Amino acid sequence: MVEQGNEVGIHTFTHVDLSYQSDACVQRETDQTQLALAGAAGITTTLFRAPYSSETDAIDDYSWPVYKKLGEQGYTSVFVDTDSDDWKRPGVSKIIRWATPKKNKGASVLFHDAGGERSQTVKALPQYIKKMKEKGYTFTTISGALAEDRAIGRTATGAGASADARTGAGAGAVAEDAGPGGAGAGRTRSGTTVLQAAHRTATGATLYEGKALIWAVAVAEWTVPVLASGLAVVGFAVLGRFGMMLLLARRHHRRRNRRRFSWGPPVTRPVSVIVPAYNEKECIANTLDSLARSTHPIEIIVVDDGSTDGTADIAEGLGLPNVRVLRQENAGKPAALNNGVRGARHDIVVMMDGDTVFEPDTVEKLVQPFADPEVGAVAGNAKVGNRRTLIGAWQHIEYVMGFNLDRRMYDLLRCMPTIPGAIGAFRRDAVLAVGGMSEDTLAEDTDITIALHRAGWRVVYQEHARAWTEAPGSLGQLWSQRYRWSYGTMQALWKHRKSLTDKGPSGRFGRVGMPLVVVFQIVTPVFAPLIDVFTVYSMIFVDFRAALLAWLAVLAVQLLCAAYAFRLDREQYRYLLMMPLQQLAYRQMMYLVLIHSCITALTGGRLRWQKLKRTGEVGTPAGAS
């Protein structure tokens, strides 16, 4: 358009009302649009028309400071005398009538070439130009109008019209919404001499920055639709997961809590409880004290994994009955658990962490599903004991909603992916048959669970068997723990990738569980930040109110799921008051942890087991609750 002799001005980059923007925002809007012109046509301009502006009489106390400041920067603000109101799409005849100056006076006439569907404008413009020429009007640019002698008389100039591709004539000049095409103006009779009054050649950094902006906009025009499609997929997956959890968790709860429900004859035979411990001096006493009050007959095996803080001595010094302490050189948690399994005297083994405490009836409830001969392992209900801090409260919400609601769903689908290390029970022979706890991954609990599935065993969730565990107390500790969990889960899934082709009942995890875990626990969380990115983008550039309402709607769905999960676990709803903040801060951290884990997995990096710092603040279950 510039090469054809048209004159182009700026109309802001995002079409915001500058009357209510900061000085920095106004400067950014003009600078970015100037860069768009520099990148597209190699020019900058001194002409400016503000969004939502019309006649000079409309200037008020809010807009005047903006025009004054821009004037100080060398801009000429453009207003109109006659508005075609073509954006209303009233029909071609009305557009022509409304755009015609009254009483044969000259006028600055407004048309639009962007911001909506403009087919009526395109049809009206050539008819309008013909009509005005027949009435004796001539067309010029803003600069041309300023340079004309007042004696010329009836002159119509433009301030924002679409160029007519067939005649090369137009009625205005405004670059709108950062579009490098902008709007066309009519040819000038004085040609280059007039254009130099409004246009300046862009040079140096401005030219290169402008070309970079054009490139970025072009990339955005290609990537935004792709990202939007991804957002739709992620949104569908997230809402679909919530729907599945609510439906299946409700069915699971109703089925397991019927009066007639029974796993079979009560399991009353003694079981072995294995407590792997490495430098757990702050917690081991509370753990063993809670086990000593068990209503189910148990033997307690503390496997000290080379502790250097006297953990083994503390365990032996408590003088509790049925407690054995096995000492070994430091070899890691899987080796400690395997040592405990080999030393167990009973056919059912319960595994727990050294920082966890059980309620008196936890073991009794945990082992009842073994009355069913198909059950090979049982997952208990892990609860956050140190929930009084903000980080603890966030994890409490996550445990109740994200973990336990999930386990109800996976249990009903018979594809439980993980028995938590804090509380789980196994048939001893089943564990030994699959090779024990493996050191191949950092998530030995997920690894052994999938291995039992592939061996044909059923894995179930016992919601009434509760354990209180000490969650990480700092963001650094939390990052380390979740990084290990995420990376270890990926390792376990890759190790058991052949489960996708397993046949018969043993292949159910590969057919159902593996896809669900990959989609819901890896793929969806990795791309879930798209929701937040598009929400922020929409709030800034599209419609703040609509974007905010959409975000609140998603939050409402999450609150509904969380509230139902809290109801099932009989938890206090007051913790849900922290959920909005959790979504803004905690969730973002979990996204970053997962992305970090994915990068580590894709690059083949190695991750060492990291010992978390314990405080021992989770005491008796009553105190923890």
C-alpha positions in Angstrom: 0.0 0.0 0.0 2.9 2.4 0.8 4.4 1.6 -2.6 1.1 2.6 -4.3 1.2 6.0 -2.6 -1.1 5.3 0.3 -0.6 6.9 3.7 -0.7 4.8 6.8 -1.1 5.7 10.5 -1.2 3.7 13.7 -4.2 2.6 15.7 -2.5 0.8 18.7 -1.3 -2.8 18.7 -4.2 -4.5 20.6 -7.0 -2.0 20.2 -7.3 -1.0 23.9 -8.9 2.1 25.2 -5.8 4.2 26.0 -7.8 6.6 28.2 -7.6 4.1 31.0 -4.1 2.7 30.4 -0.8 3.6 32.1 1.9 5.7 30.3 4.0 2.6 29.9 1.1 0.7 28.2 0.4 3.7 25.9 4.0 3.8 24.9 4.1 0.0 24.3 1.0 0.1 22.1 2.5 2.9 19.9 6.0 1.4 19.8 4.8 -2.1 18.8 2.6 -0.8 16.0 5.4 1.4 14.7 7.6 -1.7 14.7 4.9 -3.6 12.7 5.0 -0.8 10.1 8.8 -0.8 10.0 8.9 -4.6 9.5 6.2 -4.6 6.9 6.9 -1.5 4.9 10.2 0.0 6.2 8.5 3.1 7.5 7.3 4.8 10.7 4.5 7.3 10.8 3.5 10.4 12.7 -0.3 9.8 12.3 -2.4 8.4 15.1 -6.0 7.6 15.6 -7.0 6.3 19.0 -9.4 3.3 19.3 -13.0 4.2 20.1 -12.3 7.8 19.1 -14.6 9.7 16.8 -15.2 13.5 16.6 -13.2 16.0 18.5 -16.2 16.8 20.7 -15.8 13.4 22.2 -12.5 14.2 23.8 -12.9 14.2 27.6 -10.8 14.6 30.7 -9.6 11.0 30.5 -8.5 10.9 26.8 -7.1 14.5 26.6 -3.9 13.7 28.6 -3.2 10.8 26.2 -3.5 13.0 23.1 -1.4 15.7 24.7 1.4 13.3 25.6 1.4 11.8 22.1 1.4 15.3 20.6 4.5 16.0 22.6 6.1 12.9 21.0 5.4 14.3 17.5 2.2 12.5 16.7 -0.7 14.1 14.9 -4.0 12.7 16.3 -6.7 12.1 13.7 -10.4 12.5 14.3 -13.5 12.2 12.0 -16.4 14.4 11.0 -18.5 11.6 9.5 -18.8 8.0 10.6 -20.1 5.3 8.2 -20.9 3.0 11.2 -20.1 0.1 8.8 -19.0 -2.1 11.7 -22.8 -2.4 12.6 -23.3 -4.1 9.1 -26.5 -2.2 8.5 -26.5 -2.8 4.7 -24.7 -1.2 1.8 -27.2 1.6 1.2 -27.1 2.8 4.8 -23.3 2.7 4.9 -23.2 4.9 1.9 -25.9 7.3 3.3 -24.3 7.5 6.7 -20.8 8.2 5.2 -22.0 11.0 3.0 -21.1 14.5 4.4 -24.0 16.7 5.2 -24.7 19.9 3.3 -22.0 19.2 0.8 -19.3 20.0 3.3 -15.8 18.4 3.3 -15.3 15.7 5.9 -12.9 13.2 7.4 -14.8 9.9 6.9 -14.4 6.7 8.9 -14.6 3.2 7.4 -13.2 -0.1 8.8 -11.1 -2.7 7.1 -10.6 -4.9 10.2 -12.1 -6.0 13.5 -14.9 -8.1 12.0 -16.7 -9.3 8.9 -16.4 -6.4 6.4 -18.0 -7.7 3.2 -20.6 -4.9 3.3 -17.9 -2.3 3.5 -16.1 -3.8 0.5 -19.3 -3.6 -1.5 -20.2 -0.1 -0.3 -16.9 1.5 -0.9 -16.7 1.6 -4.8 -20.3 2.8 -4.9 -19.5 5.5 -2.3 -16.4 6.6 -4.2 -18.4 6.9 -7.5 -21.2 8.8 -5.8 -18.8 11.3 -4.2 -16.9 11.9 -7.4 -20.1 12.6 -9.2 -20.9 15.2 -6.5 -17.6 16.9 -7.2 -15.6 15.5 -4.2 -11.9 14.7 -4.5 -10.0 12.2 -2.2 -6.7 12.9 -0.5 -4.7 11.7 2.6 -4.5 13.3 6.0 -1.3 15.0 5.1 -2.8 16.0 1.8 -5.7 17.6 3.5 -3.5 19.5 5.9 -1.4 20.8 3.0 -4.4 21.8 0.8 -5.3 25.4 0.5 -8.6 26.1 2.3 -9.9 27.7 -0.9 -10.1 24.4 -2.6 -13.4 23.8 -0.7 -15.2 20.5 -0.7 -12.6 17.9 0.2 -13.3 14.5 1.8 -10.4 12.9 3.7 -10.2 9.5 5.4 -9.3 8.2 8.8 -9.5 4.4 8.8 -11.0 3.0 5.6 -10.4 0.0 3.5 -8.6 0.3 0.2 -10.6 -0.6 -2.9 -8.5 -3.3 -4.6 -10.3 -2.6 -8.0 -9.8 1.1 -8.3 -6.7 1.7 -6.1 -8.7 4.4 -4.4 -9.6 4.4 -0.7 -10.8 6.7 2.0 -8.5 6.5 5.0 -5.3 5.4 6.6 -4.9 3.5 9.9 -2.8 0.5 10.8 -5.1 -1.5 13.1 -4.6 -4.4 15.6 -0.9 -4.8 14.7 -1.9 -6.0 11.2 1.1 -5.3 9.0 -1.4 -4.7 6.1 -3.1 -1.9 8.0 -5.6 0.2 6.1 -5.3 1.9 2.7 -5.6 5.6 1.9 -6.4 7.2 -1.4 -3.6 8.2 -3.8 -2.3 11.7 -3.2 -2.1 14.3 -5.9 1.2 15.6 -4.6 2.7 12.1 -4.3 6.0 11.5 -2.5 6.2 15.1 -1.2 3.1 14.7 0.9 4.0 11.2 2.1 7.2 12.5 3.6 5.2 14.6 5.9 3.7 11.6 7.6 6.1 8.8 6.8 9.7 8.4 7.7 12.1 5.7 6.5 12.8 3.1 9.2 16.5 2.5 9.7 18.9 0.7 12.0 17.6 -1.2 15.0 14.0 -0.2 14.4 14.0 -1.8 11.0 15.5 -5.1 12.3 13.2 -5.1 15.4 10.3 -4.5 13.1 11.2 -7.5 10.9 11.6 -9.6 14.0 8.1 -8.6 15.2 6.7 -9.5 11.8 8.4 -12.9 12.0 7.1 -13.4 15.5 3.5 -12.5 14.5 3.8 -14.9 11.5 4.9 -17.7 13.8 2.1 -16.9 16.3 -0.5 -17.1 13.5 0.7 -20.6 12.8 1.3 -21.8 16.4 -1.7 -20.3 18.2 -4.2 -22.5 16.3 -2.0 -25.5 17.0 -1.8 -24.6 20.7 -5.5 -23.9 20.8 -6.2 -27.4 19.5 -3.8 -28.8 22.1 -5.7 -26.7 24.7 -9.0 -28.3 23.6 -7.5 -31.8 23.9 -6.0 -31.1 27.3 -9.2 -29.4 28.6 -11.2 -32.4 27.4 -8.8 -34.8 29.1 -8.8 -32.8 32.4 -12.5 -32.6 32.6 -12.9 -36.2 31.4 -10.6 -37.3 34.2 -12.6 -35.4 36.8 -15.8 -36.9 35.5 -14.4 -40.4 35.6 -13.0 -39.9 39.1 -16.4 -38.7 40.4 -18.4 -41.4 38.8 -16.1 -44.3 39.6 -15.2 -43.2 43.1 -18.8 -42.9 44.0 -19.5 -46.4 42.6 -16.4 -47.7 44.5 -17.5 -46.2 47.8 -21.0 -47.5 47.5 -19.9 -51.0 46.6 -17.3 -51.3 49.4 -19.4 -49.7 52.1 -22.5 -51.9 51.6 -23.5 -53.8 54.7 -23.4 -57.0 52.9 -20.0 -56.5 51.4 -17.3 -58.8 52.6 -13.9 -59.9 51.2 -14.5 -63.3 52.8 -13.8 -64.9 56.2 -11.9 -62.4 58.5 -8.2 -62.6 58.2 -6.9 -63.1 61.8 -3.6 -64.7 61.3 -0.5 -62.7 62.3 1.3 -60.6 59.7 4.8 -59.1 59.4 5.2 -55.3 59.3 8.5 -54.2 57.7 9.9 -50.8 58.5 12.9 -49.8 56.4 14.8 -47.0 58.1 17.7 -44.8 57.2 18.5 -42.0 59.7 15.0 -41.8 61.1 15.9 -40.9 64.7 13.2 -38.2 64.7 10.4 -40.5 63.7 11.2 -44.1 64.5 9.9 -44.0 68.1 6.5 -42.6 67.0 6.3 -45.2 64.2 7.0 -48.2 66.5 4.8 -46.9 69.3 1.8 -46.7 66.9 2.5 -50.3 65.7 2.7 -51.5 69.3 -1.0 -50.5 69.8 -2.1 -52.6 66.8 -5.4 -54.5 67.3 -4.1 -57.2 64.9 -1.3 -59.7 65.8 1.9 -58.5 64.2 5.7 -58.9 64.2 7.6 -55.8 63.6 10.8 -55.9 61.5 12.9 -52.7 61.5 15.5 -52.9 58.8 18.2 -50.4 59.6 19.8 -49.4 56.2 23.2 -48.3 57.5 21.9 -45.4 59.6 24.5 -43.1 61.1 22.2 -41.3 63.6 21.5 -44.2 66.0 18.1 -45.2 64.5 18.7 -48.9 65.2 19.7 -48.3 68.8 16.6 -46.2 69.4 14.4 -49.0 68.0 16.0 -51.6 70.2 16.0 -49.3 73.3 12.2 -48.9 73.2 11.8 -52.4 74.6 8.6 -53.1 72.6 7.5 -56.7 72.2 7.7 -58.5 68.9 10.2 -56.0 67.5 13.3 -57.3 65.6 16.0 -55.0 64.3 17.9 -56.2 61.2 21.1 -54.2 60.5 22.6 -54.0 57.0 25.2 -51.8 55.2 23.6 -48.9 53.4 22.1 -50.4 50.2 19.0 -48.5 49.6 15.3 -48.9 50.4 14.5 -51.8 47.9 17.4 -53.8 49.4 16.1 -53.1 53.0 12.6 -54.2 52.0 13.8 -57.3 50.4 15.9 -58.1 53.5 12.7 -57.7 55.6 10.6 -59.9 53.3 13.2 -62.7 53.5 13.2 -62.4 57.3 9.4 -62.3 57.7 7.8 -65.2 59.5 4.3 -64.7 58.1 2.8 -65.1 54.7 1.4 -61.5 54.6 3.8 -58.6 54.8 2.9 -54.9 55.5 5.4 -52.3 54.3 5.5 -48.8 55.7 7.9 -45.8 55.8 9.9 -45.0 58.9 8.2 -41.6 59.2 4.7 -43.0 59.2 2.3 -43.9 62.0 -0.6 -46.3 61.9 -3.9 -46.1 63.7 -4.6 -49.1 66.0 -6.9 -50.8 63.5 -4.9 -50.0 60.4 -3.2 -53.3 60.0 -6.4 -55.2 60.8 -8.4 -53.4 58.1 -5.5 -53.4 55.6 -5.1 -57.2 55.5 -8.8 -58.1 55.2 -8.9 -58.1 51.3 -6.5 -61.1 51.4 -9.5 -63.2 52.3 -10.0 -63.1 48.5 -7.4 -65.5 47.0 -7.1 -63.3 43.8 -5.8 -60.3 45.8 -2.0 -60.1 45.8 -1.5 -56.6 47.2 -3.5 -53.9 49.0 -3.0 -50.1 49.0 -3.9 -48.2 52.1 -5.1 -44.7 52.6 -2.1 -42.4 53.2 -2.9 -39.1 55.0 -0.7 -36.0 55.5 -0.1 -35.6 59.2 1.8 -32.3 59.2 -1.0 -30.3 57.4 -0.9 -27.2 59.6 1.5 -25.4 57.3 0.6 -23.9 53.9 2.7 -26.5 52.0 1.3 -29.3 54.2 -2.3 -28.2 53.6 -1.7 -28.1 49.8 -0.3 -31.7 50.0 -3.2 -32.7 52.1 -5.6 -31.6 49.4 -3.5 -33.4 46.8 -3.4 -36.6 48.8 -7.2 -36.7 49.4 -8.2 -35.6 45.9 -5.4 -36.5 43.6 -4.2 -39.8 45.1 -7.0 -41.4 47.0 -9.8 -40.5 44.5 -7.6 -41.8 41.8 -7.0 -45.1 43.7 -10.7 -45.6 44.0 -11.1 -45.2 40.2 -8.1 -47.5 39.4 -9.3 -50.1 41.9 -12.7 -50.3 40.2 -11.0 -50.6 36.8 -8.6 -53.3 38.3 -5.5 -51.4 37.1 -4.0 -49.8 40.3 -0.7 -48.4 39.3 0.9 -47.7 42.7 0.8 -49.0 46.2 2.1 -46.2 48.3 5.3 -46.8 50.2 3.7 -45.3 53.3 1.1 -48.1 53.6 0.8 -51.3 51.6 0.4 -55.0 52.2 1.5 -57.9 50.0 1.4 -61.7 49.8 5.0 -62.6 50.7 5.1 -65.4 48.1 3.9 -63.1 45.4 6.6 -60.5 46.1 9.3 -63.2 46.0 7.9 -64.7 42.8 8.3 -61.5 40.9 11.9 -61.0 42.1 11.2 -58.8 45.1 11.5 -55.0 45.3 13.6 -54.0 42.2 16.4 -51.4 42.2 15.8 -50.8 38.5 13.8 -47.7 39.1 13.4 -44.9 41.7 9.7 -45.8 42.2 10.0 -49.3 43.6 6.4 -49.1 44.8 5.1 -48.5 41.3 7.5 -51.1 39.9 6.3 -53.9 42.2 2.7 -53.0 41.7 2.9 -53.3 37.9 4.9 -56.5 38.3 2.2 -58.1 40.4 -0.5 -57.1 37.9 1.5 -58.8 35.1 1.9 -61.9 37.3 -1.9 -62.1 37.4 -2.6 -60.8 40.9 -5.3 -58.4 41.7 -4.4 -55.1 43.5 -7.1 -53.3 45.5 -7.5 -50.1 47.6 -8.6 -50.3 51.2 -9.8 -46.8 52.1 -10.5 -47.5 55.8 -6.8 -48.5 56.5 -5.3 -45.1 57.3 -1.6 -44.1 57.8 -0.3 -40.7 58.8 2.9 -39.7 57.0 5.2 -36.7 57.3 5.0 -34.7 54.0 8.0 -32.5 52.9 8.1 -29.3 54.9 9.8 -27.0 52.4 9.6 -26.3 48.7 13.1 -27.7 48.1 12.2 -30.9 49.9 8.9 -31.2 48.0 10.6 -30.6 44.7 13.2 -33.4 45.4 10.5 -35.9 46.4 8.1 -35.2 43.5 11.0 -35.2 41.0 12.0 -38.6 42.2 8.4 -39.9 42.1 7.7 -38.5 38.6 11.0 -39.8 37.2 10.6 -43.1 38.9 7.1 -43.6 37.6 8.4 -42.9 34.0 11.1 -45.5 34.6 8.6 -48.1 35.8 6.3 -47.5 32.9 9.1 -47.8 30.4 10.4 -51.0 32.2 7.0 -52.6 31.9 6.1 -51.3 28.4 5.7 -54.8 27.1 2.6 -55.0 29.4 0.8 -53.4 26.4 0.9 -56.7 24.6 0.3 -59.0 27.6 -2.6 -61.4 27.1 -5.3 -62.5 29.4 -6.1 -61.1 32.9 -2.4 -60.3 33.4 -2.5 -57.8 30.5 -5.3 -55.7 31.9 -2.9 -53.2 33.3 -1.2 -52.8 29.9 -4.6 -52.4 28.1 -6.3 -50.1 30.6 -3.9 -48.9 33.4 -0.9 -48.0 31.3 -2.8 -45.7 28.9 -4.6 -44.0 31.7 -1.5 -43.4 33.7 0.4 -42.0 30.6 -2.5 -39.8 29.6 -3.6 -38.6 33.1 -0.3 -38.5 35.0 2.2 -37.5 32.3 0.9 -36.2 29.0 -2.0 -34.1 30.4 0.0 -32.5 33.3 2.8 -31.7 30.8 0.5 -29.8 28.5 -1.9 -28.5 31.3 0.1 -25.2 31.6 -1.5 -24.3 28.2 -4.7 -23.7 30.1 -3.0 -21.1 32.3 -1.1 -19.6 29.4 -4.2 -19.1 27.4 -6.1 -17.9 30.4 -3.6 -15.1 31.1 -3.4 -14.3 27.3 -7.2 -14.0 27.1 -7.3 -11.9 30.2 -4.8 -9.4 28.8 -5.6 -9.4 25.1 -9.1 -10.8 24.5 -11.8 -10.6 27.2 -10.8 -10.4 30.9 -14.2 -11.1 32.2 -14.9 -14.1 30.0 -11.4 -15.6 30.7 -11.9 -15.1 34.4 -15.3 -16.8 34.4 -13.8 -19.7 32.4 -11.0 -20.1 34.9 -13.5 -19.9 37.8 -15.6 -22.5 36.1 -12.7 -25.0 35.9 -11.9 -24.2 39.6 -15.5 -24.9 40.5 -15.3 -28.3 38.9 -12.1 -29.0 40.8 -13.6 -27.8 44.0 -16.6 -30.1 43.4 -14.3 -33.1 43.0 -12.2 -32.1 46.0 -15.3 -31.6 48.2 -16.6 -35.1 47.3 -13.2 -36.6 48.0 -13.1 -34.9 51.4 -16.6 -36.2 52.1 -15.6 -39.8 51.3 -12.5 -39.5 53.6 -14.5 -37.6 56.2 -12.1 -34.7 56.1 -12.7 -31.1 57.2 -13.8 -28.9 54.3 -12.0 -25.8 55.7 -8.8 -26.9 53.9 -10.5 -26.3 50.6 -10.3 -22.6 51.2 -6.7 -22.9 50.2 -7.4 -24.6 46.9 -7.6 -21.4 44.8 -4.1 -20.5 46.0 -3.0 -24.1 45.5 -4.0 -23.8 41.8 -2.1 -20.6 41.3 1.2 -21.6 43.0 1.4 -25.3 44.0 0.1 -26.7 40.7 2.6 -24.7 38.7 5.4 -26.2 40.7 4.1 -29.7 40.0 4.0 -28.9 36.3 7.6 -27.8 36.4 8.6 -30.9 38.3 7.0 -33.1 35.7 8.5 -31.2 32.8 11.9 -31.5 34.5 11.4 -35.2 34.9 10.5 -35.6 31.3 13.6 -33.7 30.2 15.7 -36.0 32.4 14.1 -39.1 31.0 14.5 -37.9 27.3 18.1 -37.0 27.8 19.0 -40.2 29.6 20.0 -38.4 32.8 20.5 -40.2 36.1 18.8 -39.2 39.3 20.0 -40.3 42.8 17.8 -41.2 45.7 17.6 -38.1 48.0 16.9 -38.5 51.7 14.3 -36.0 53.0 14.8 -34.1 56.2 12.4 -35.3 58.9 11.1 -33.4 61.9 9.1 -36.1 63.7 6.2 -33.8 64.1 3.7 -36.5 63.1 3.0 -38.2 66.4 0.0 -40.3 67.4 -2.8 -40.6 64.8 -5.1 -38.6 67.1 -2.6 -35.8 67.3 -2.1 -35.8 63.6 -5.8 -35.6 62.8 
